[in-house]
Amino acid sequence: MQSVYEAAGGEAGLLRLAAAWHSRVMADEVVSHAFSHGFHPQHTERLAAYWAEALGGPTAFSEMDGDETSVVRLHSGNGPHDEMDRRAIACFDQALTDVGLRVEQGPVRQVLHDYFAWATITTMSRYHESADDVPPRLSIPHWSWDGLQE
């Protein structure tokens, strides 16, 4: 059985999805606030590499860009942001449609939605008070057709 990474179109598919999501969030008046301080010039490529690793693809993100601790720290210390999280997930669902992953095309869309929603409301929202609360050496969680892999 192919991995979620492969079913999502591999590196090229996740790069298209990351670009579509980034475009959507930059146009959203609430979610775009998260980027008001600026962002890495290769944000889209790094995001796609992170997703690839989490979804069963190559480990390029960990090898070159960082680990789960660095990613979670970027998203921490900003207080609760439930509305922003809901809207980021809605932007992701719209981005799935933008890249041609429609509901009727099988389980890959649902699995990608479930992964993104889980990551957004759990790992990326866990440390509201301070980025210093994020433990060192966290591993990127891996997601499969059956959900989170322990």
Stockholm file with secondary structure:
# STOCKHOLM 1.0

chainA/1-150         MQSVYEAAGGEAGLLRLAAAWHSRVMADEVVSHAFSHGFHPQHTERLAAYWAEALGGPTAFSEMDGDETSVVRLHSGNGPHDEMDRRAIACFDQALTDVGLRVEQGPVRQVLHDYFAWATITTMSRYHESADDVPPRLSIPHWSWDGLQE
#=GR chainA/1-150 SS CCCHHHHTTHHHHHHHHHHHHHHHHHHSTTGGGGGTTCCCTTHHHHHHHHHHHHTTSCCHIIIIICCHHHHHHHTCSSCCCHHHHHHHHHHHHHHHHHTTCCGGGCTHHHHHHHHHHHHHHTGGGSCCSCGGGSCTTCCCCEEETTEEEC
#=GC SS_cons         CCCHHHHTTHHHHHHHHHHHHHHHHHHSTTGGGGGTTCCCTTHHHHHHHHHHHHTTSCCHIIIIICCHHHHHHHTCSSCCCHHHHHHHHHHHHHHHHHTTCCGGGCTHHHHHHHHHHHHHHTGGGSCCSCGGGSCTTCCCCEEETTEEEC
//
